[in-house]
């Protein structure tokens, strides 16, 4: 799966105020997610899994949140646990293993 087709964990917010920076280019979603890029007008939405998560990440977030061991963790911390499990890579590997190669 190419990362730029997945919802970003940092999303656009009020970009009208920073036109000069937009003209200079914006970091791609992969750069934001894996390399910590930042840009004015972006905000962190990790705490709201429904804004960025795939179905498997949303389900895993709910499972992790329900565990006693994670009761004191914030939604952002739970999101990071779900992200670190790399559901996206597991889906790609499963899809590739089901492909018929000629």
Beta strands, then each sheet from edge to edge (+ up, - down):
strand 1: 10-12
strand 2: 42-44
sheet 1: 1+ 2-
end
